[in-house]
Amino acid sequence: MSHLSNILEQTAANNNFRQVIATGTHTQLVVMNIPVGGDIGLETHDHVEQILFNLSGQGEAILDGEKHAFNAGDVLVVSPGINHNVLNIGSTELKIYTIYSPANHIDGRIHATKADAEIDSEDEAFGHQSE
């Protein structure tokens, strides 16, 4: 599936914790909004590579227990097998767009909050499928 949009505008306007924008054959585009004091959640992808772009906000990335600044304009590449999390340590929402390869979420899926994402066992299972 081809897709064309202004990802900066979509990311800035997104008020959902996570929203899948487009899913291709080998990649997936997702926007995220992490509230002040919130985080993505500690996770490890067995076969998925993830690239996260920080559009705005002050974040902290944790990669295998090591903390790193993750500020507006930064990009983070997370290889399969890396235990990772991104926290919002600033005073405004953390606006992120991310690319997964292969797809890690059900196409079109929207989670308004992190709690919604955590109880979506179908979407969680999708992300753990083998290639």
CYANA upper distance limits for C-alpha pairs under 8 A (distance plus 0.5 A):
  1 MET  CA     22 ALA  CA      8.14
  1 MET  CA     23 THR  CA      7.20
  1 MET  CA     24 GLY  CA      5.55
  1 MET  CA     25 THR  CA      7.66
  2 SER  CA     24 GLY  CA      7.45
  3 HIS  CA     22 ALA  CA      7.13
  5 SER  CA     10 GLN  CA      8.38
  6 ASN  CA     10 GLN  CA      6.82
  7 ILE  CA     11 THR  CA      6.37
  7 ILE  CA     97 TYR  CA      8.13
  8 LEU  CA     12 ALA  CA      6.62
  8 LEU  CA     55 LEU  CA      7.71
  9 GLU  CA     13 ALA  CA      6.58
 10 GLN  CA     14 ASN  CA      6.49
 10 GLN  CA     31 VAL  CA      8.04
 11 THR  CA     31 VAL  CA      6.10
 11 THR  CA     32 MET  CA      7.62
 11 THR  CA     33 ASN  CA      8.43
 11 THR  CA     55 LEU  CA      7.87
 11 THR  CA     95 LYS  CA      6.69
 11 THR  CA     96 ILE  CA      6.99
 11 THR  CA     97 TYR  CA      6.72
 12 ALA  CA     55 LEU  CA      8.05
 12 ALA  CA     95 LYS  CA      6.92
 14 ASN  CA     31 VAL  CA      7.50
 14 ASN  CA     32 MET  CA      7.58
 14 ASN  CA     33 ASN  CA      7.05
 14 ASN  CA     95 LYS  CA      8.42
 15 ASN  CA     32 MET  CA      8.42
 15 ASN  CA     33 ASN  CA      6.48
 15 ASN  CA    112 ALA  CA      7.98
 16 ASN  CA     32 MET  CA      7.02
 16 ASN  CA     33 ASN  CA      6.31
 16 ASN  CA    110 ILE  CA      7.68
 16 ASN  CA    111 HIS  CA      6.70
 16 ASN  CA    112 ALA  CA      4.83
 16 ASN  CA    113 THR  CA      6.83
 17 PHE  CA     32 MET  CA      5.66
 17 PHE  CA     33 ASN  CA      5.25
 17 PHE  CA     34 ILE  CA      6.48
 17 PHE  CA    111 HIS  CA      6.31
 17 PHE  CA    112 ALA  CA      5.71
 17 PHE  CA    113 THR  CA      5.33
 17 PHE  CA    114 LYS  CA      6.36
 18 ARG  CA     30 VAL  CA      7.36
 18 ARG  CA     31 VAL  CA      6.31
 18 ARG  CA     32 MET  CA      4.98
 18 ARG  CA     33 ASN  CA      7.15
 18 ARG  CA    110 ILE  CA      6.37
 18 ARG  CA    111 HIS  CA      5.69
 18 ARG  CA    112 ALA  CA      7.20
 18 ARG  CA    113 THR  CA      8.00
 18 ARG  CA    114 LYS  CA      8.40
 18 ARG  CA    117 ALA  CA      8.37
 19 GLN  CA     30 VAL  CA      6.11
 19 GLN  CA     31 VAL  CA      5.92
 19 GLN  CA     32 MET  CA      6.99
 19 GLN  CA    108 GLY  CA      7.67
 19 GLN  CA    109 ARG  CA      6.54
 19 GLN  CA    110 ILE  CA      4.89
 19 GLN  CA    111 HIS  CA      6.80
 20 VAL  CA     28 GLN  CA      8.03
 20 VAL  CA     29 LEU  CA      6.70
 20 VAL  CA     30 VAL  CA      4.89
 20 VAL  CA     31 VAL  CA      7.09
 20 VAL  CA    105 HIS  CA      7.81
 20 VAL  CA    106 ILE  CA      8.23
 20 VAL  CA    107 ASP  CA      6.69
 20 VAL  CA    108 GLY  CA      5.59
 20 VAL  CA    109 ARG  CA      5.99
 20 VAL  CA    110 ILE  CA      6.86
 21 ILE  CA     28 GLN  CA      8.24
 21 ILE  CA     29 LEU  CA      6.00
 21 ILE  CA     30 VAL  CA      5.80
 21 ILE  CA     31 VAL  CA      7.51
 21 ILE  CA    107 ASP  CA      8.38
 21 ILE  CA    108 GLY  CA      6.98
 22 ALA  CA     28 GLN  CA      6.27
 22 ALA  CA     29 LEU  CA      5.69
 22 ALA  CA     30 VAL  CA      7.64
 22 ALA  CA    107 ASP  CA      7.40
 22 ALA  CA    108 GLY  CA      7.67
 23 THR  CA     27 THR  CA      6.62
 23 THR  CA     28 GLN  CA      4.82
 23 THR  CA     29 LEU  CA      6.86
 23 THR  CA    103 ALA  CA      7.17
 23 THR  CA    107 ASP  CA      6.36
 24 GLY  CA     28 GLN  CA      6.40
 24 GLY  CA    103 ALA  CA      8.24
 25 THR  CA    102 PRO  CA      8.31
 26 HIS  CA    101 SER  CA      6.25
 26 HIS  CA    102 PRO  CA      5.32
 26 HIS  CA    103 ALA  CA      7.11
 27 THR  CA     99 ILE  CA      7.19
 27 THR  CA    100 TYR  CA      5.99
 27 THR  CA    101 SER  CA      4.95
 27 THR  CA    102 PRO  CA      5.41
 27 THR  CA    103 ALA  CA      5.78
 28 GLN  CA     99 ILE  CA      5.96
 28 GLN  CA    100 TYR  CA      5.58
 28 GLN  CA    101 SER  CA      6.99
 28 GLN  CA    102 PRO  CA      7.36
 28 GLN  CA    103 ALA  CA      5.38
 28 GLN  CA    104 ASN  CA      7.84
 29 LEU  CA     97 TYR  CA      7.79
 29 LEU  CA     98 THR  CA      6.43
 29 LEU  CA     99 ILE  CA      5.27
 29 LEU  CA    100 TYR  CA      7.23
 30 VAL  CA     97 TYR  CA      6.20
 30 VAL  CA     98 THR  CA      5.75
 30 VAL  CA     99 ILE  CA      6.86
 31 VAL  CA     95 LYS  CA      8.16
 31 VAL  CA     96 ILE  CA      6.33
 31 VAL  CA     97 TYR  CA      4.79
 31 VAL  CA     98 THR  CA      6.72
 32 MET  CA     94 LEU  CA      8.47
 32 MET  CA     95 LYS  CA      6.47
 32 MET  CA     96 ILE  CA      5.55
 32 MET  CA     97 TYR  CA      6.50
 32 MET  CA     98 THR  CA      8.26
 33 ASN  CA     93 GLU  CA      6.92
 33 ASN  CA     94 LEU  CA      6.17
 33 ASN  CA     95 LYS  CA      5.36
 33 ASN  CA     96 ILE  CA      6.89
 34 ILE  CA     38 GLY  CA      6.24
 34 ILE  CA     39 ASP  CA      6.63
 34 ILE  CA     40 ILE  CA      7.51
 34 ILE  CA     87 LEU  CA      8.27
 34 ILE  CA     88 ASN  CA      6.87
 34 ILE  CA     93 GLU  CA      6.25
 34 ILE  CA     94 LEU  CA      5.43
 34 ILE  CA     95 LYS  CA      7.09
 35 PRO  CA     39 ASP  CA      8.16
 35 PRO  CA     88 ASN  CA      7.26
 35 PRO  CA     92 THR  CA      7.78
 35 PRO  CA     93 GLU  CA      5.32
 35 PRO  CA     94 LEU  CA      6.91
 36 VAL  CA     88 ASN  CA      6.08
 36 VAL  CA     89 ILE  CA      7.21
 36 VAL  CA     90 GLY  CA      6.82
 36 VAL  CA     91 SER  CA      6.39
 36 VAL  CA     92 THR  CA      6.32
 36 VAL  CA     93 GLU  CA      6.04
 36 VAL  CA     94 LEU  CA      7.83
 37 GLY  CA     87 LEU  CA      7.60
 37 GLY  CA     88 ASN  CA      5.88
 37 GLY  CA     89 ILE  CA      6.41
 37 GLY  CA     90 GLY  CA      8.02
 38 GLY  CA     87 LEU  CA      6.46
 38 GLY  CA     88 ASN  CA      6.01
 38 GLY  CA     89 ILE  CA      8.46
 39 ASP  CA     85 ASN  CA      7.48
 39 ASP  CA     86 VAL  CA      6.04
 39 ASP  CA     87 LEU  CA      4.62
 39 ASP  CA     88 ASN  CA      6.40
 40 ILE  CA     85 ASN  CA      6.40
 40 ILE  CA     86 VAL  CA      6.00
 40 ILE  CA     87 LEU  CA      7.07
 40 ILE  CA    114 LYS  CA      8.00
 41 GLY  CA     85 ASN  CA      5.99
 41 GLY  CA     86 VAL  CA      7.66
 42 LEU  CA     83 ASN  CA      7.30
 42 LEU  CA     84 HIS  CA      6.01
 42 LEU  CA     85 ASN  CA      5.13
 42 LEU  CA     86 VAL  CA      8.46
 43 GLU  CA     83 ASN  CA      6.07
 43 GLU  CA     84 HIS  CA      6.03
 43 GLU  CA     85 ASN  CA      7.03
 44 THR  CA     80 PRO  CA      7.68
 44 THR  CA     81 GLY  CA      6.23
 44 THR  CA     82 ILE  CA      6.15
 44 THR  CA     83 ASN  CA      5.06
 44 THR  CA     84 HIS  CA      6.81
 45 HIS  CA     49 GLU  CA      7.82
 45 HIS  CA     80 PRO  CA      5.78
 45 HIS  CA     81 GLY  CA      6.24
 45 HIS  CA     82 ILE  CA      7.64
 45 HIS  CA     83 ASN  CA      8.29
 45 HIS  CA    127 GLY  CA      8.37
 45 HIS  CA    128 HIS  CA      7.94
 46 ASP  CA     80 PRO  CA      5.72
 46 ASP  CA     81 GLY  CA      5.70
 46 ASP  CA    128 HIS  CA      7.81
 47 HIS  CA     80 PRO  CA      5.75
 47 HIS  CA     81 GLY  CA      7.90
 47 HIS  CA    102 PRO  CA      8.41
 47 HIS  CA    130 SER  CA      7.42
 47 HIS  CA    131 GLU  CA      7.66
 48 VAL  CA     79 SER  CA      7.78
 48 VAL  CA     80 PRO  CA      5.88
 48 VAL  CA    100 TYR  CA      6.98
 48 VAL  CA    101 SER  CA      6.00
 48 VAL  CA    102 PRO  CA      6.22
 48 VAL  CA    103 ALA  CA      8.02
 48 VAL  CA    104 ASN  CA      7.50
 49 GLU  CA     77 VAL  CA      7.99
 49 GLU  CA     78 VAL  CA      6.36
 49 GLU  CA     79 SER  CA      5.40
 49 GLU  CA     80 PRO  CA      5.84
 49 GLU  CA    100 TYR  CA      6.25
 49 GLU  CA    101 SER  CA      5.77
 49 GLU  CA    102 PRO  CA      7.71
 50 GLN  CA     77 VAL  CA      6.40
 50 GLN  CA     78 VAL  CA      5.62
 50 GLN  CA     79 SER  CA      7.19
 50 GLN  CA     98 THR  CA      7.33
 50 GLN  CA     99 ILE  CA      6.17
 50 GLN  CA    100 TYR  CA      5.06
 50 GLN  CA    101 SER  CA      7.02
 51 ILE  CA     75 VAL  CA      7.47
 51 ILE  CA     76 LEU  CA      6.11
 51 ILE  CA     77 VAL  CA      4.96
 51 ILE  CA     78 VAL  CA      6.71
 51 ILE  CA     98 THR  CA      5.95
 51 ILE  CA     99 ILE  CA      5.65
 51 ILE  CA    100 TYR  CA      7.06
 52 LEU  CA     75 VAL  CA      6.08
 52 LEU  CA     76 LEU  CA      5.56
 52 LEU  CA     77 VAL  CA      6.97
 52 LEU  CA     96 ILE  CA      7.10
 52 LEU  CA     97 TYR  CA      6.47
 52 LEU  CA     98 THR  CA      4.81
 52 LEU  CA     99 ILE  CA      7.10
 53 PHE  CA     73 GLY  CA      7.44
 53 PHE  CA     74 ASP  CA      6.51
 53 PHE  CA     75 VAL  CA      5.00
 53 PHE  CA     76 LEU  CA      7.02
 53 PHE  CA     96 ILE  CA      6.05
 53 PHE  CA     97 TYR  CA      5.89
 53 PHE  CA     98 THR  CA      6.55
 54 ASN  CA     70 PHE  CA      7.61
 54 ASN  CA     71 ASN  CA      6.79
 54 ASN  CA     72 ALA  CA      5.43
 54 ASN  CA     73 GLY  CA      6.03
 54 ASN  CA     74 ASP  CA      5.99
 54 ASN  CA     75 VAL  CA      6.85
 54 ASN  CA     94 LEU  CA      7.92
 54 ASN  CA     95 LYS  CA      6.69
 54 ASN  CA     96 ILE  CA      5.24
 54 ASN  CA     97 TYR  CA      7.37
 55 LEU  CA     72 ALA  CA      5.67
 55 LEU  CA     73 GLY  CA      6.36
 55 LEU  CA     74 ASP  CA      8.41
 55 LEU  CA     94 LEU  CA      8.26
 55 LEU  CA     95 LYS  CA      5.97
 55 LEU  CA     96 ILE  CA      6.11
 55 LEU  CA     97 TYR  CA      7.85
 56 SER  CA     71 ASN  CA      7.69
 56 SER  CA     72 ALA  CA      5.06
 56 SER  CA     73 GLY  CA      7.86
 56 SER  CA     93 GLU  CA      8.17
 56 SER  CA     94 LEU  CA      6.31
 56 SER  CA     95 LYS  CA      5.74
 56 SER  CA     96 ILE  CA      7.83
 57 GLY  CA     71 ASN  CA      6.83
 57 GLY  CA     72 ALA  CA      6.27
 57 GLY  CA     88 ASN  CA      7.95
 57 GLY  CA     90 GLY  CA      6.82
 57 GLY  CA     91 SER  CA      8.31
 57 GLY  CA     92 THR  CA      6.49
 57 GLY  CA     93 GLU  CA      6.47
 57 GLY  CA     94 LEU  CA      4.90
 57 GLY  CA     95 LYS  CA      6.91
 58 GLN  CA     69 ALA  CA      8.42
 58 GLN  CA     70 PHE  CA      6.95
 58 GLN  CA     71 ASN  CA      5.37
 58 GLN  CA     72 ALA  CA      7.15
 58 GLN  CA     88 ASN  CA      6.60
 58 GLN  CA     89 ILE  CA      6.32
 58 GLN  CA     90 GLY  CA      5.19
 58 GLN  CA     91 SER  CA      8.28
 58 GLN  CA     92 THR  CA      8.25
 58 GLN  CA     94 LEU  CA      6.99
 59 GLY  CA     69 ALA  CA      6.75
 59 GLY  CA     70 PHE  CA      5.11
 59 GLY  CA     71 ASN  CA      6.09
 59 GLY  CA     86 VAL  CA      7.06
 59 GLY  CA     87 LEU  CA      5.92
 59 GLY  CA     88 ASN  CA      5.09
 59 GLY  CA     89 ILE  CA      5.83
 59 GLY  CA     90 GLY  CA      7.14
 59 GLY  CA     94 LEU  CA      7.38
 60 GLU  CA     67 LYS  CA      7.11
 60 GLU  CA     68 HIS  CA      6.14
 60 GLU  CA     69 ALA  CA      5.26
 60 GLU  CA     70 PHE  CA      5.46
 60 GLU  CA     71 ASN  CA      8.22
 60 GLU  CA     86 VAL  CA      6.10
 60 GLU  CA     87 LEU  CA      5.64
 60 GLU  CA     88 ASN  CA      7.05
 60 GLU  CA     89 ILE  CA      7.08
 61 ALA  CA     67 LYS  CA      6.25
 61 ALA  CA     68 HIS  CA      5.60
 61 ALA  CA     69 ALA  CA      6.71
 61 ALA  CA     70 PHE  CA      6.32
 61 ALA  CA     84 HIS  CA      7.73
 61 ALA  CA     85 ASN  CA      6.36
 61 ALA  CA     86 VAL  CA      4.98
 61 ALA  CA     87 LEU  CA      6.98
 62 ILE  CA     66 GLU  CA      5.80
 62 ILE  CA     67 LYS  CA      5.02
 62 ILE  CA     68 HIS  CA      6.76
 62 ILE  CA     83 ASN  CA      8.46
 62 ILE  CA     84 HIS  CA      5.83
 62 ILE  CA     85 ASN  CA      5.69
 62 ILE  CA     86 VAL  CA      6.77
 63 LEU  CA     67 LYS  CA      7.11
 63 LEU  CA     68 HIS  CA      8.42
 63 LEU  CA     82 ILE  CA      7.03
 63 LEU  CA     83 ASN  CA      6.38
 63 LEU  CA     84 HIS  CA      5.15
 63 LEU  CA     85 ASN  CA      7.44
 64 ASP  CA     82 ILE  CA      6.52
 64 ASP  CA     83 ASN  CA      5.40
 64 ASP  CA     84 HIS  CA      6.62
 65 GLY  CA     83 ASN  CA      8.11
 65 GLY  CA     84 HIS  CA      8.22
 70 PHE  CA     74 ASP  CA      6.48
 70 PHE  CA     75 VAL  CA      8.22
 70 PHE  CA     76 LEU  CA      8.34
 78 VAL  CA     82 ILE  CA      7.04
 78 VAL  CA     84 HIS  CA      8.17
 88 ASN  CA     93 GLU  CA      7.82
 88 ASN  CA     94 LEU  CA      6.41
 90 GLY  CA     94 LEU  CA      8.29
100 TYR  CA    104 ASN  CA      6.73
102 PRO  CA    131 GLU  CA      8.42
103 ALA  CA    127 GLY  CA      7.91
104 ASN  CA    126 PHE  CA      7.18
104 ASN  CA    127 GLY  CA      4.81
104 ASN  CA    128 HIS  CA      8.18
105 HIS  CA    109 ARG  CA      7.52
105 HIS  CA    123 ASP  CA      6.21
105 HIS  CA    124 GLU  CA      7.94
105 HIS  CA    126 PHE  CA      6.69
105 HIS  CA    127 GLY  CA      6.18
106 ILE  CA    123 ASP  CA      6.30
106 ILE  CA    126 PHE  CA      7.14
111 HIS  CA    116 ASP  CA      6.00
111 HIS  CA    117 ALA  CA      5.91
112 ALA  CA    116 ASP  CA      6.98
112 ALA  CA    117 ALA  CA      8.40
113 THR  CA    117 ALA  CA      7.06
114 LYS  CA    118 GLU  CA      6.68
115 ALA  CA    119 ILE  CA      6.93
116 ASP  CA    120 ASP  CA      6.92
117 ALA  CA    123 ASP  CA      8.45
118 GLU  CA    124 GLU  CA      8.39
120 ASP  CA    124 GLU  CA      6.83
121 SER  CA    125 ALA  CA      6.50
122 GLU  CA    126 PHE  CA      6.78
123 ASP  CA    127 GLY  CA      7.02
124 GLU  CA    128 HIS  CA      7.27
125 ALA  CA    129 GLN  CA      7.16
